[in-house]
């Protein structure tokens, strides 16, 4: 049987993972007026130029998510 400390640690780990996933979901790539934008909670952060590839956009959104998670210390 698990000890109370192990149960508490497992609960905390699940909560941190949940918070990290919620934070990651706040970042989106949206299209508006013919431009592609990186947004966070509906607020535009970056407007991508026409020359930016899908791979670059994907890498930038992943970087933003990692940075936000690290900043939140999750």
N, CA, C and O of each residue as an XYZ file, in Angstrom:
296
protein
N       0.834     -1.183      0.000
C       0.000      0.000      0.000
C       0.881      1.250      0.000
O       1.918      1.304      0.661
N       0.438      2.241     -0.755
C       1.227      3.477     -0.850
C       1.119      4.284      0.436
O       0.101      4.293      1.128
N       2.220      4.954      0.713
C       2.202      5.822      1.882
C       1.515      7.129      1.525
O       1.313      7.442      0.352
N       1.168      7.866      2.527
C       0.504      9.157      2.308
C       1.422     10.099      1.533
O       0.952     10.854      0.682
N       2.712     10.064      1.815
C       3.661     10.922      1.097
C       3.671     10.598     -0.388
O       3.712     11.501     -1.223
N       3.634      9.321     -0.717
C       3.612      8.916     -2.128
C       2.321      9.361     -2.802
O       2.341      9.806     -3.949
N       1.209      9.244     -2.103
C      -0.075      9.684     -2.660
C      -0.089     11.192     -2.894
O      -0.575     11.666     -3.921
N       0.442     11.933     -1.942
C       0.509     13.392     -2.078
C       1.422     13.774     -3.238
O       1.086     14.661     -4.022
N       2.561     13.119     -3.354
C       3.497     13.408     -4.451
C       2.856     13.101     -5.795
O       3.020     13.869     -6.743
N       2.128     11.992     -5.896
C       1.447     11.635     -7.145
C       0.381     12.653     -7.486
O       0.229     13.025     -8.650
N      -0.366     13.113     -6.478
C      -1.407     14.122     -6.698
C      -0.787     15.430     -7.188
O      -1.292     16.038     -8.132
N       0.290     15.861     -6.561
C       0.961     17.098     -6.964
C       1.494     16.999     -8.392
O       1.392     17.949     -9.168
N       2.056     15.854     -8.730
C       2.582     15.659    -10.085
C       1.457     15.736    -11.117
O       1.626     16.343    -12.175
N       0.320     15.130    -10.817
C      -0.827     15.188    -11.730
C      -1.327     16.616    -11.886
O      -1.647     17.047    -12.994
N      -1.395     17.346    -10.790
C      -1.859     18.739    -10.832
C      -0.912     19.610    -11.649
O      -1.362     20.453    -12.424
N       0.394     19.414    -11.484
C       1.365     20.191    -12.254
C       1.248     19.875    -13.737
O       1.320     20.774    -14.574
N       1.067     18.600    -14.064
C       0.910     18.214    -15.460
C      -0.360     18.825    -16.042
O      -0.364     19.287    -17.183
N      -1.421     18.829    -15.270
C      -2.690     19.426    -15.709
C      -2.511     20.923    -15.977
O      -2.971     21.428    -17.001
N      -1.853     21.624    -15.073
C      -1.620     23.057    -15.241
C      -0.743     23.337    -16.460
O      -0.996     24.280    -17.209
N       0.282     22.518    -16.653
C       1.165     22.693    -17.809
C       0.391     22.488    -19.108
O       0.572     23.244    -20.062
N      -0.462     21.479    -19.150
C      -1.274     21.230    -20.350
C      -2.252     22.371    -20.608
O      -2.466     22.755    -21.758
N      -2.840     22.911    -19.556
C      -3.749     24.045    -19.715
C      -3.002     25.260    -20.252
O      -3.511     25.972    -21.118
N      -1.807     25.497    -19.747
C      -0.997     26.620    -20.211
C      -0.621     26.442    -21.674
O      -0.698     27.388    -22.458
N      -0.216     25.233    -22.043
C       0.157     24.949    -23.431
C      -1.028     25.161    -24.373
O      -0.852     25.619    -25.502
N      -2.225     24.832    -23.914
C      -3.419     24.957    -24.757
C      -3.802     26.416    -24.996
O      -4.563     26.707    -25.918
N      -3.292     27.324    -24.190
C      -3.614     28.740    -24.356
C      -2.918     29.350    -25.564
O      -3.315     30.418    -26.030
N      -1.893     28.694    -26.072
C      -1.183     29.175    -27.254
C      -1.817     28.577    -28.498
O      -2.060     27.372    -28.563
N      -2.084     29.424    -29.482
C      -2.706     28.961    -30.726
C      -2.095     29.661    -31.915
O      -1.473     30.716    -31.791
N      -2.282     29.057    -33.060
C      -1.932     29.691    -34.322
C      -3.243     29.993    -35.012
O      -4.044     29.093    -35.264
N      -3.464     31.268    -35.319
C      -4.711     31.707    -35.946
C      -4.417     32.421    -37.253
O      -3.326     32.955    -37.456
N      -5.397     32.422    -38.126
C      -5.314     33.162    -39.390
C      -6.335     34.278    -39.335
O      -7.492     34.065    -38.975
N      -5.888     35.477    -39.699
C      -6.794     36.617    -39.747
C      -6.308     37.575    -40.824
O      -5.132     37.939    -40.864
N      -7.217     37.976    -41.687
C      -6.920     38.933    -42.760
C      -5.755     38.484    -43.645
O      -4.971     39.303    -44.123
N      -5.658     37.177    -43.851
C      -4.617     36.649    -44.728
C      -3.258     36.484    -44.081
O      -2.289     36.142    -44.758
N      -3.171     36.719    -42.794
C      -1.907     36.560    -42.072
C      -2.053     35.478    -41.010
O      -3.148     35.214    -40.513
N      -0.934     34.865    -40.677
C      -0.896     33.848    -39.628
C      -0.317     34.494    -38.375
O       0.698     35.189    -38.434
N      -0.972     34.257    -37.241
C      -0.592     34.872    -35.974
C      -0.404     33.808    -34.903
O      -1.119     32.806    -34.888
N       0.545     34.019    -34.016
C       0.663     33.235    -32.799
C      -0.064     34.028    -31.725
O       0.233     35.202    -31.506
N      -1.018     33.386    -31.055
C      -1.791     34.084    -30.029
C      -1.688     33.346    -28.701
O      -1.434     32.143    -28.648
N      -1.892     34.102    -27.641
C      -1.964     33.538    -26.291
C      -3.208     34.118    -25.641
O      -3.324     35.330    -25.461
N      -4.133     33.240    -25.292
C      -5.422     33.672    -24.737
C      -6.115     34.687    -25.638
O      -6.755     35.619    -25.150
N      -5.990     34.511    -26.937
C      -6.660     35.376    -27.894
C      -5.938     36.678    -28.194
O      -6.422     37.477    -28.995
N      -4.797     36.906    -27.571
C      -4.023     38.123    -27.791
C      -2.856     37.795    -28.725
O      -2.085     36.871    -28.465
N      -2.735     38.552    -29.801
C      -1.674     38.301    -30.774
C      -0.305     38.578    -30.159
O      -0.094     39.595    -29.497
N       0.615     37.650    -30.394
C       1.983     37.799    -29.902
C       2.935     38.024    -31.062
O       3.796     38.902    -31.011
N       2.773     37.217    -32.121
C       3.657     37.295    -33.277
C       2.823     37.238    -34.551
O       1.898     36.433    -34.666
N       3.160     38.100    -35.503
C       2.576     38.057    -36.842
C       3.650     37.477    -37.759
O       4.736     38.038    -37.899
N       3.326     36.346    -38.378
C       4.308     35.668    -39.223
C       4.311     36.252    -40.627
O       3.262     36.582    -41.179
N       5.509     36.376    -41.196
C       5.658     36.830    -42.569
C       5.282     35.704    -43.523
O       5.171     34.545    -43.123
N       5.091     36.058    -44.776
C       4.746     35.070    -45.798
C       5.846     34.029    -45.979
O       5.565     32.893    -46.361
N       7.085     34.402    -45.712
C       8.216     33.513    -45.955
C       8.379     32.440    -44.881
O       9.157     31.505    -45.067
N       7.679     32.550    -43.787
C       7.827     31.599    -42.688
C       7.135     30.285    -43.056
O       5.999     30.273    -43.528
N       7.838     29.197    -42.830
C       7.293     27.879    -43.164
C       6.487     27.317    -41.992
O       6.573     27.808    -40.867
N       5.713     26.289    -42.280
C       4.932     25.626    -41.234
C       5.851     25.034    -40.168
O       5.514     25.040    -38.984
N       7.004     24.528    -40.582
C       7.965     23.984    -39.612
C       8.462     25.072    -38.668
O       8.600     24.842    -37.466
N       8.732     26.260    -39.213
C       9.176     27.377    -38.376
C       8.081     27.792    -37.394
O       8.354     28.047    -36.221
N       6.850     27.857    -37.878
C       5.725     28.229    -37.018
C       5.573     27.208    -35.898
O       5.386     27.571    -34.737
N       5.653     25.940    -36.251
C       5.538     24.875    -35.259
C       6.632     24.978    -34.214
O       6.368     24.829    -33.021
N       7.850     25.230    -34.647
C       8.975     25.362    -33.719
C       8.802     26.576    -32.810
O       9.128     26.517    -31.624
N       8.294     27.667    -33.356
C       8.118     28.881    -32.560
C       7.014     28.708    -31.514
O       7.155     29.175    -30.384
N       5.925     28.044    -31.880
C       4.848     27.844    -30.904
C       5.313     26.889    -29.804
O       4.971     27.080    -28.637
N       6.081     25.873    -30.161
C       6.604     24.948    -29.146
C       7.570     25.676    -28.220
O       7.566     25.437    -27.013
N       8.392     26.558    -28.767
C       9.311     27.350    -27.954
C       8.550     28.260    -26.994
O       8.918     28.378    -25.826
N       7.496     28.899    -27.481
C       6.686     29.772    -26.626
C       6.038     28.971    -25.502
O       5.982     29.432    -24.362
N       5.555     27.792    -25.814
C       4.930     26.944    -24.795
C       5.938     26.516    -23.741
O       5.638     26.551    -22.548
N       7.132     26.111    -24.168
C       8.161     25.701    -23.223
C       8.592     26.861    -22.334
O       8.789     26.694    -21.131
N       8.735     28.040    -22.941
C       9.139     29.223    -22.181
C       8.095     29.575    -21.134
O       8.441     29.868    -19.989
N       6.814     29.550    -21.513
C       5.741     29.879    -20.579
C       5.673     28.861    -19.451
O       5.459     29.230    -18.296
N       5.852     27.593    -19.770
C       5.824     26.552    -18.745
C       7.004     26.708    -17.791
O       6.849     26.560    -16.579
N       8.169     27.005    -18.331
C       9.347     27.214    -17.500
C       9.177     28.444    -16.607
O       9.533     28.413    -15.430
N       8.635     29.519    -17.165
C       8.422     30.738    -16.400
C       7.442     30.497    -15.253
O       7.609     31.033    -14.157
N       6.424     29.687    -15.517
C       5.428     29.366    -14.489
C       5.951     28.333    -13.502
O       5.275     27.993    -12.531
N       7.167     27.832    -13.756
C       7.829     26.834    -12.908
C       7.004     25.564    -12.774
O       6.854     25.006    -11.688
N       6.471     25.122    -13.917
C       5.695     23.868    -13.907
C       6.534     22.726    -14.387
O       6.058     21.593    -14.449
